[in-house]
Amino acid sequence: MAALTRDIEPQDHVKGLDDAPVTLVEYGDFECPYCGETVGVIDGVQLLMGERLRYVFRHFPLIEPHPHALHAAGLSEAASDAGKFWDAHRILYDNQHALDDRSLRNYGRRLGLVAEAIEAALSGRYAERIDLDFQSGIESGVNATPTLFINGQRYDGRRDVRGLHAALLAAAG
């Protein structure tokens, strides 16, 4: 079974307590329709698990089938610098059908980002940060999105609320 090769680090995007008994890591792509479907599942298990779950999102933009994924990831990083990563995460997944640069600029403005930050994001300012996630995904055996890890072990089970919740409960002991 594949395992995470990189521990949770300060630059990771985390929801939940550091000492939660279960950590769910997702390698995702904002333009991936399967990742878009998984957002609701993860929202559901977060509600069910409460403080027992720490959720971590890492970038894995598949730029060949998803030409806007890298710029969307960059915008989310600019939002992160403003303390608004999870707001950007929601906007980008809610608007997967419109992730061209013009739309991304609009989302950036809605998030309250200044024009310079938006343009820097679209010009590759965060490429190294995004690549760090991507490379750690490759090293951990990620080859598609979304890929999930529960307490460091790859999860290939059902991706509905019931199936994922059962796996998280089992991991929580």
N, C-alpha and C positions, 0 to 999 in steps of 0.2 A: 504494500500500500504506500502511495506517495505521501511524503511529509513536507511540511514547510521547512525551508532552509534558512529563513530569516525571521528572527523573533520580532515581536511588536516593538516598534521604535518610536521616538518622539515625533517624527515627521508623518507617521501613519495617521489616517483619519479614523477616529475611534468614537463610538457611542457606547457608553456604559462604564462601569467601574473597573479599575485596574485589577481588583481582587475578585472579580466575578468568577464563579467556578467553571464557566464555559465561555470560550472565545470562538466566535465564528468569523472567519476571514473570507472575504469575497474578492476574487480577482474579476473585475468587471470592465465593461466597455460601454460608454454612454449611448452609442449608436446601435448596440446589439439588441434585437428584439427579445431575445431570451432573457437578457439581463433586465430589460424593462418589465417582463412578466414576473421576474424574481423579486422585484422591489416590494410588491404587495405581500409576497410570501414572507419576506424578511420583516416587513412591518408587523405582520401578524405574529410571528414568533417572538419578536421583541415585546409585544404587548403581553403575550402569554408567559414569557420567561421573566420579565421585569428586571430586577437588579441581579438576577442570576446569569445574565447574558451580557457579554461585551462583544460588540460588532465592529469589525474593522473592514474598511473598503480600501482596496489597492487597485491601481490602474493597470489595465491590460488591453490597450487600444489595438484592435486588429485593423490596421489602416488599409489593407488591401480591399477587404469587403466593406469596410466602413470608413470612407474617406474623410469624414468630419470628426471621427472619434478623437484624434490627437488634439485638435484645436478645442474640442469640448473639454477634454481632460485639462488642457492648459487654462481654460477659463475657470474650471473648478478650483485649480490651484491659486489663481489670482483671488478668487472668492475666499479661499482658505486663509490667505494672507490678511484678509479683512475680517476674519472670524465668521465667515458665512459659507463654509464648505457644504454643510448639510442643506442649506437653502439652495445652493447651486445644484447639488445632487438631485434634489427634488425637481427643480425647474428643468434640468436637462433631461431627466427621465420622463417627465410629464410632456415634453416637447420633442421626443425622439424623431418625429417626422420633419422637424425644422431645425437642423443643427449647422446650417451653412454659416459663414462668417457674419453675414448681415444679421441673422437671427441671434447668433452668439453675442454680438455687440448689444443688441436690444436686451438680452437677458442680463448682461453685465450691468447695463444702466439700471435695470429693475432691481438688481442687487445692491445698487448704490456705489458701484465701482467707478473710479475716475477713468476717463478716456485713455490716459496713458497706461494704466494698469491693464485695461482690456487689450489695447494694441500690443503691449509687451507679451501678454499671454498668447495672442494669436501669432506672434512672431517667434515663438519658440523659447521664451524666457524660462519656462519650466520643463524643457525637454529632458534635462538631466535628472530632475526629480521624478518625472514620469518613467524614464528609462530604468531608474533604480527599481521601481515596482515591477516593471515589465521583466527585467532580468531576474529578479527574485522569483517571479512566476515561472519563467523558463527553468530555473534551477530546481523548482519545486514540482516540476512535471505538468505545469499548466499548458494546455494546448488548445483550449477553447474557452469561451465565456458563456455564462458565468462558471467559474470553478470555485468550489467552497471547501474550506478546511474547518474541521471542528477540533478544537484543542490540538492543533498542529497536524492532524491526520486528514487526508483528502476524503471528502464525502461525495460518493457517487450515487446515493440513494434518491428516493423520491423528492422532487422539488415542489411539493405542495406543503401547506401549513402543517397538516397532520403528520406527514412523513418526516419533515425536517424537525418539527417539535419533538417527536418521539426520539429522534437521534440526539437532539440536544439534551433532553431529559436523561437519556442513558449516559451521556457524557458527564452530566452533572452529578451522577451517582445517586 
